[in-house]
Amino acid sequence: MTYQEILDHYKKVKLIVSAANLLHWDMETYMPEESGSLRGQQLANLSGIHHDLLTEDRFMDSVMSHKSPKNSQEEKQINRLKIMVAKTKALDKKLAEELSSVEVSAINSWKEARGKKDFKIAAPSLKKMMSLQIQKAQSYAASSELKSYFGDKNNYEILVDDYEPGLKATEVKNLLGRLVEGTKDRLPKLLGKASKEIIKIPMSEAEQTKINRKIVADLGFDFKQGRLDKSVHPFSGGTPQDIRMTTRYFEHDLLEGLTGSIHETGHALYDSSLPREHVLTPCGEACSMGTHESQSRFYENFIGRSRAFSNYLSKLIDKPSEDIFLSLNNVKQSFVRVEADEVTYNLHIALRMELEEKMILEKLSIDDLPEAWNSLFKSYFDLTPPSDLEGCLQDTHWYGGAVGYFPTYSIGNLLAAEFFQDFKKEYPEWEKNVSNGEFTFIRRFMGEKLHKHAAFYNSPETISLALDGRPLGEQAFLNYLDEKYL
C-alpha cells in the first residue's frame, strides 16, 4: 500500500471510533434505561470491526514495512500508527470486544451503586474490568513488537502510556509527590484565609442551561458543530466536527455546575482547533490527555476563577463580582474531586493514582477499596467520607476502563500553570478583555502554543515545544497559588 492508501484505510478506523464515541455519549445522556445490554453488543461489535481494520494483514504489513523521509510529517504519522497497530495486534480480538462490553455493564452497576451509596453493588463489575485491564497490559508486555517501546515498564506504567505516550509513570509520581508536599505546606495558611461567607446562587435548571450555553459560546464553542447536554458526570467527546459535551446542574447553586461546563469547553476548544487537514489521520488528534487536561484546567481555573471572569459573570447574572470571586475561590477540604478547589484538587489525584496502581499491580483487593480509600483520604485531608458515594464511587473512570487516566489531570494543572505564566507576559491586559467578555485571543494563544502540534510529537516532546524547552515542573503552579491566595 502507498502512504496515501495507508491514510485512506486508517480513516475508516477513525470513523468507527467516532461512531463509538457517539454511542458512548448517548449512553450517558439519552439512552433508555433498559437498553444497556444492546448497547454493550453494539460497542463490542464496533470494537471488533476496529480491531479487524487495524490488524488487516495487508494494512499491517504495509505500515510496519513503510519507509518515510527522515523527520517528515509522513514519518511521524507512520511511527504513531506503528504503535497503534502493534498495540491492537497484541490484544486478542475477543479481549478487545470484552473490554467494550464490560464497560457498559460496569458503568451501569456504578450508577446503581451511586444511587444506593453501596460499593458492593459495583464491586463485581470493577473486579472484572480491572482483571481485563491487567490482561491488556500483559498482552502489550508480551508483544515482541512492543518490547523496545515499553522496556521494563510494569503493568500500571504500560496502561498510563495509553493516555500519556512517552511519559514515564515514575516521573509523574515524583512530580506529583513534590506537588503534594508543596500543597500540604501551604494548606494550613490557605484554609485560614478562606472566606467564611460564601454565596450560593440558586437558579432553575432551565435558567442555568441558558447561562451555561451563553458562556460556553462566548468562550468560543461553535454550537453548529457540537452540543452541550446533561449527564451524571461531565465529559467531552465526539470529533472535531461534532463535539459532544455534557455538564450537570445544581439548582441550589449555579457556580457548582458552571465550572464543569467551562472545564469541558477547554477540552472542546482543543479538539475543534486541531489542524483540519490532519483530522482523521494518526497524528490529527490531541497528543495526550495531559495536554488535553491543560486546556480544560486553564479555562476552568486560570480564566474561570479569575477576578476578571467574575466581573464578566457579574454582568450576566446581576450579582456582585467580589461575591462570585470568593465563592469560586474558597479553599476547603472536601470529599468530591470534581467539586474541589484548585488548591486541594491535586491531593484527590494523588490518592487515586496510588490506589489504581495498587489495584493493577494486585497489591490491593477490590473488596478492600472502600477501606483503603477512606484511610488514604484521612491521611490527606484529615476527613473520613460519610459514605461510598463521597468516597470510592465518585468517578466513572475505572468502570469505563480508564485506568492510568487520573495522573493526566495533575499534569494538566502543572502545564496550565506554565502556560499562564507565558500568557500573562504576552497579554498584560488580558484581565480587561476577559472582564468585557472577550475570549478569542486565548484560543489564538493556545493554538500557537499547543493546538498546532496535534499529535506529531509524543507527550514529553510536545510539552517541551509548548514550553520553549523548559521542563515541566511544580514551581509555576505553586507560585501561582502563592500569588493568588497568599
C-alpha positions in Angstrom: 0.0 0.0 0.0 1.1 3.5 -0.7 1.3 6.1 2.0 -2.0 7.7 0.8 -3.7 4.3 0.8 -2.5 3.7 4.3 -4.1 7.0 5.4 -7.3 6.2 3.5 -7.5 2.9 5.3 -6.9 4.5 8.7 -9.6 7.0 8.0 -12.1 4.1 8.2 -10.7 3.2 11.6 -11.2 6.7 12.9 -14.8 6.8 11.5 -15.5 3.6 13.5 -14.1 5.3 16.6 -16.2 8.4 16.1 -19.3 6.3 15.8 -18.4 4.5 19.0 -17.9 7.9 20.7 -21.4 9.0 19.8 -22.8 5.7 21.2 -20.9 6.4 24.5 -22.3 10.0 24.6 -25.8 8.7 24.0 -25.3 6.1 26.7 -24.5 8.8 29.2 -27.3 11.2 28.1 -30.4 9.9 26.3 -30.2 6.1 26.1 -33.3 4.4 27.5 -32.8 2.7 30.9 -33.4 -0.8 29.6 -31.1 -0.5 26.5 -27.7 -1.3 28.2 -27.5 -4.9 27.0 -28.0 -3.9 23.4 -25.5 -1.0 23.7 -22.9 -3.4 25.1 -23.3 -5.6 22.0 -23.2 -2.6 19.6 -20.0 -1.3 21.2 -18.4 -4.7 21.3 -19.3 -5.2 17.6 -17.7 -1.8 16.7 -14.6 -2.7 18.8 -14.3 -5.9 16.8 -14.5 -4.1 13.5 -12.0 -1.6 14.7 -9.6 -4.4 15.7 -10.1 -6.1 12.3 -9.3 -2.9 10.3 -6.2 -2.2 12.3 -4.9 -5.8 12.1 -5.8 -6.5 8.4 -2.7 -8.3 7.1 -2.1 -6.1 4.0 -2.5 -2.8 6.0 -0.5 -4.0 9.0 2.4 -5.3 6.8 2.4 -2.0 4.8 2.5 0.1 8.0 5.3 -1.9 9.6 7.5 -2.0 6.5 6.8 1.5 5.3 9.9 3.7 4.8 9.4 7.5 5.1 11.6 10.5 4.6 13.5 11.3 7.8 11.9 13.8 10.2 9.0 14.3 7.8 5.3 14.5 8.8 4.9 11.3 6.9 7.4 9.6 9.2 5.6 10.9 12.3 2.3 9.7 11.0 3.6 6.2 10.3 5.6 5.9 13.6 2.4 6.8 15.6 0.4 4.3 13.5 3.0 1.6 14.1 2.5 1.8 17.9 -1.3 1.8 17.4 -1.1 -1.3 15.2 1.3 -3.1 17.5 -1.0 -2.5 20.5 -4.1 -3.6 18.6 -2.4 -6.7 17.3 -1.2 -7.5 20.8 -4.8 -7.6 22.0 -6.8 -10.7 21.2 -9.9 -9.7 19.4 -12.1 -11.4 22.0 -10.4 -9.4 24.7 -10.9 -6.1 22.8 -14.7 -6.9 22.4 -15.0 -8.0 26.0 -13.4 -4.7 27.2 -16.1 -2.7 25.4 -18.9 -5.0 26.5 -17.9 -5.0 30.2 -17.5 -1.2 30.1 -21.3 -0.8 29.6 -22.3 -3.2 32.4 -19.7 -1.8 34.7 -20.9 1.8 34.2 -24.5 0.8 34.8 -23.5 -1.0 38.0 -21.6 2.1 39.1 -24.7 4.3 38.5 -26.8 1.8 40.6 -24.2 1.7 43.3 -24.1 5.5 43.5 -27.8 5.7 43.8 -27.7 3.3 46.8 -24.4 4.6 48.1 -23.1 1.0 48.2 -19.8 0.0 46.6 -20.6 -3.8 47.0 -23.1 -3.4 44.1 -20.4 -2.2 41.7 -17.5 -4.4 43.1 -18.1 -7.5 40.8 -18.0 -5.3 37.7 -14.9 -3.4 38.8 -13.2 -6.7 39.6 -13.9 -7.8 36.0 -12.8 -4.5 34.5 -9.5 -4.5 36.5 -8.9 -8.1 35.5 -9.3 -7.2 31.8 -7.0 -4.2 32.2 -4.3 -6.4 33.7 -4.8 -8.8 30.8 -4.5 -5.9 28.4 -1.2 -4.7 30.0 0.2 -8.2 30.0 -0.7 -8.6 26.3 1.2 -5.4 25.5 4.2 -6.5 27.5 4.3 -9.9 25.8 4.3 -8.4 22.3 7.7 -8.7 20.5 6.9 -5.5 18.5 6.4 -3.5 21.7 9.3 -4.9 23.7 11.6 -2.0 22.9 8.8 0.6 23.3 7.8 -0.5 26.8 11.1 -1.7 28.0 10.9 -2.8 31.7 7.6 -0.9 32.5 5.2 -2.6 34.8 1.5 -3.2 34.1 0.4 0.1 35.5 3.1 2.1 33.7 2.0 0.4 30.4 -1.6 1.5 31.0 -0.6 5.1 31.7 1.1 5.2 28.3 -2.3 4.9 26.6 -3.1 8.4 27.9 0.4 10.0 28.2 2.5 8.4 25.4 6.2 8.5 26.1 5.9 9.9 29.6 7.2 7.6 32.4 4.8 7.0 35.3 7.7 7.1 37.8 8.4 10.7 36.6 4.7 11.6 37.1 4.7 10.1 40.6 7.8 12.1 41.6 6.4 15.3 40.2 3.1 14.7 41.9 4.9 13.9 45.1 6.6 17.2 45.1 3.4 19.0 44.2 1.5 17.3 47.1 4.2 18.3 49.6 4.2 21.9 48.4 0.4 21.9 48.6 0.4 20.4 52.2 2.9 23.0 53.3 0.6 25.9 52.1 -2.7 24.4 53.1 -3.0 25.5 56.7 -2.4 29.1 55.7 -4.8 28.9 52.8 -7.5 27.3 54.9 -7.0 30.1 57.5 -7.6 32.7 54.8 -10.6 31.0 53.3 -13.8 33.1 53.1 -16.5 32.0 55.5 -19.3 33.9 53.8 -19.7 32.1 50.5 -22.8 32.9 48.5 -24.9 30.4 46.7 -26.7 31.4 43.5 -30.0 29.4 43.4 -31.3 29.1 39.8 -33.6 26.8 38.0 -32.1 24.2 35.6 -33.8 25.9 32.6 -32.1 29.3 33.5 -28.8 27.6 34.2 -28.9 25.9 30.8 -29.3 29.3 29.1 -26.5 30.9 31.2 -24.2 27.9 30.5 -24.8 28.0 26.8 -24.2 31.7 26.7 -20.8 31.4 28.5 -19.7 28.3 26.5 -20.5 30.2 23.3 -18.6 33.3 24.4 -15.6 31.2 25.2 -15.6 30.2 21.6 -17.6 26.9 21.3 -19.5 26.6 18.0 -22.9 25.1 18.6 -23.3 24.5 14.9 -20.6 21.8 15.3 -21.4 20.5 18.7 -23.8 20.1 21.7 -24.0 20.7 25.4 -26.1 18.2 27.3 -26.7 16.8 30.8 -25.1 13.7 32.3 -24.3 12.2 35.7 -20.6 13.0 35.2 -19.4 15.8 32.9 -17.3 14.8 29.9 -16.4 15.9 26.4 -16.1 13.6 23.3 -17.0 13.3 19.7 -14.9 14.5 16.8 -13.6 18.0 15.8 -16.6 18.4 13.5 -19.1 17.0 16.0 -18.1 17.8 19.6 -20.4 16.4 22.4 -20.0 18.0 25.8 -22.0 17.3 28.9 -22.4 19.1 32.2 -24.6 18.9 35.3 -26.8 21.4 37.1 -27.4 22.0 40.8 -30.5 24.2 41.4 -29.1 25.3 44.8 -26.1 26.9 43.1 -25.3 28.0 39.6 -21.5 28.1 40.2 -21.3 24.4 41.3 -22.2 23.2 37.8 -20.8 26.1 35.8 -17.2 25.2 36.5 -17.8 21.8 34.9 -19.2 23.4 31.7 -16.1 25.7 31.5 -13.8 22.7 32.0 -15.4 20.7 29.2 -15.3 23.7 26.9 -11.5 23.8 27.3 -11.4 20.2 26.0 -13.8 21.0 23.2 -11.8 24.0 22.0 -8.7 21.9 21.8 -10.3 19.3 19.7 -12.1 21.8 17.4 -8.8 23.7 16.9 -6.7 20.8 15.7 -5.3 21.3 12.1 -8.3 20.4 9.9 -6.0 19.0 7.1 -4.8 16.2 9.5 -8.1 15.3 11.2 -8.9 11.5 10.7 -5.1 10.8 10.4 -3.0 9.1 13.1 -1.5 12.5 14.2 -4.6 14.5 13.7 -5.7 14.4 17.4 -4.6 15.7 20.8 -1.1 14.4 21.7 -2.1 13.2 25.2 -4.7 13.5 27.9 -2.2 15.6 30.0 -2.1 18.3 27.3 -5.9 17.9 27.0 -6.4 18.5 30.7 -4.1 21.5 30.5 -6.7 23.2 28.3 -9.7 22.3 30.5 -7.9 23.3 33.6 -6.6 26.5 32.1 -10.1 27.7 31.1 -11.8 26.4 34.3 -9.2 27.7 36.8 -6.8 30.3 35.4 -9.6 32.0 33.5 -12.8 30.9 35.0 -11.8 31.5 38.6 -10.1 34.8 37.9 -11.4 38.2 39.1 -11.7 39.2 35.5 -14.1 36.3 34.8 -16.1 37.2 38.0 -16.5 40.7 36.6 -17.8 39.2 33.3 -20.2 36.8 35.1 -21.4 39.5 37.4 -22.9 41.4 34.4 -24.7 38.3 33.2 -26.4 37.3 36.4 -26.5 40.6 38.3 -24.6 39.5 41.3 -21.6 41.3 43.0 -18.3 40.4 41.3 -16.5 40.1 44.6 -19.1 37.6 46.0 -18.7 35.5 42.8 -14.9 35.6 43.1 -14.9 34.5 46.7 -17.3 31.7 46.0 -15.3 30.4 43.1 -12.0 30.5 45.1 -13.0 29.2 48.5 -10.3 26.8 49.7 -11.6 24.0 51.8 -11.1 20.3 52.4 -13.9 18.5 50.5 -14.8 14.9 49.7 -15.6 15.2 46.0 -12.9 15.7 43.3 -15.0 17.5 40.7 -16.2 20.0 43.4 -12.7 20.5 44.8 -10.9 23.9 44.7 -7.8 24.3 42.6 -5.5 24.1 45.6 -6.6 20.7 47.0 -7.5 19.1 43.7 -4.1 17.5 43.2 -4.4 15.7 46.5 -7.5 14.0 45.1 -5.5 12.9 42.1 -2.5 11.6 44.1 -5.0 9.5 46.1 -6.5 7.9 43.0 -3.2 7.3 41.3 -1.9 5.4 44.4 -5.0 3.3 44.6 -5.3 2.4 40.9 -1.6 1.5 40.8 -2.1 -0.9 43.7 -5.2 -2.5 42.1 -3.4 -3.1 38.8 -0.3 -4.4 40.5 -2.6 -6.7 42.6 -1.4 -5.2 45.9 -4.9 -4.1 46.8 -8.0 -6.3 46.7 -11.1 -4.7 45.0 -13.2 -5.6 48.1 -10.8 -3.6 50.3 -11.0 -0.5 48.1 -13.6 1.5 50.3 -11.4 1.0 53.4 -8.2 1.8 51.6 -9.8 4.9 50.1 -11.1 6.2 53.4 -7.8 5.5 55.1 -5.8 7.4 52.5 -8.3 10.2 52.4 -7.9 10.6 56.1 -4.2 10.9 55.7 -4.5 13.6 53.0 -7.5 15.6 54.3 -8.0 14.5 58.0 -11.6 13.7 57.0 -13.4 10.4 56.5 -16.0 10.2 53.7 -19.6 9.7 55.1 -20.4 7.1 52.6 -19.1 5.3 49.4 -20.9 7.9 47.3 -18.5 10.6 48.6 -15.7 8.1 48.6 -14.7 5.4 46.1 -17.9 5.7 44.0 -17.2 9.3 42.9 -15.7 8.7 39.5 -16.7 6.7 36.4 -13.2 6.3 35.1 -12.2 2.9 36.5 -15.6 1.4 35.5 -15.1 2.7 32.0 -11.7 1.2 31.7 -9.8 4.5 32.0 -7.0 3.2 34.3 -4.0 5.4 34.2 -6.0 8.5 33.3 -6.1 10.3 36.7 -2.4 11.4 36.7 -3.1 13.4 33.5 -5.3 15.8 35.5 -2.3 16.9 37.6 0.0 17.0 34.5 -2.7 19.3 33.0 -2.7 21.5 36.1 1.0 22.0 36.0 1.1 22.6 32.3 -1.7 25.1 32.5 0.3 27.0 35.2 3.3 27.1 32.9 1.0 28.4 30.1 -0.5 31.0 32.3 3.0 32.3 33.2 3.7 32.9 29.5 0.1 34.1 28.8 0.4 37.0 31.3 3.6 38.2 29.6 2.2 38.0 26.1 -1.2 39.6 27.1 -0.6 42.0 30.0 -4.1 43.4 29.6 -5.8 40.1 29.5 -8.0 40.8 32.5 -9.6 43.8 30.8 -10.5 41.7 27.8 -12.0 38.9 29.9 -13.9 41.3 32.0 -15.5 42.6 28.8 -16.4 39.0 27.6 -13.6 38.9 25.0 -12.0 35.4 24.9 -11.0 34.7 21.4 -7.4 35.8 22.0 -7.0 32.9 24.5 -7.8 30.4 21.8 -5.2 32.0 19.5 -2.6 31.9 22.2 -3.3 28.2 22.8 -3.4 27.4 19.1 0.1 28.7 18.7 1.4 27.1 21.9 -0.2 23.7 21.6 -3.0 23.0 19.2 -1.0 23.4 16.0 1.3 20.5 17.1 -1.6 18.0 17.2 0.0 14.5 17.9 3.0 14.8 15.7 5.1 14.5 18.8 4.7 12.4 21.9 3.8 13.9 25.3 7.3 14.9 26.6 8.3 16.3 23.1 5.0 18.3 22.8 5.4 19.7 26.4 9.0 20.8 25.6 7.9 22.5 22.4 5.0 24.2 24.1 7.2 25.5 27.0 10.1 26.6 24.7 12.3 23.9 26.0 11.5 24.3 29.8 11.0 21.1 31.7 7.6 20.6 33.3 7.7 21.2 37.0 5.6 22.1 40.0 7.0 25.5 40.8 4.9 27.6 38.3 1.8 26.1 39.9 2.9 26.7 43.5 4.0 30.3 42.6 0.5 30.8 41.1 -1.1 29.7 44.4 1.2 31.9 46.4 0.5 35.0 44.2 -3.3 34.4 44.2 -4.0 33.2 47.7 -1.1 34.3 50.0 
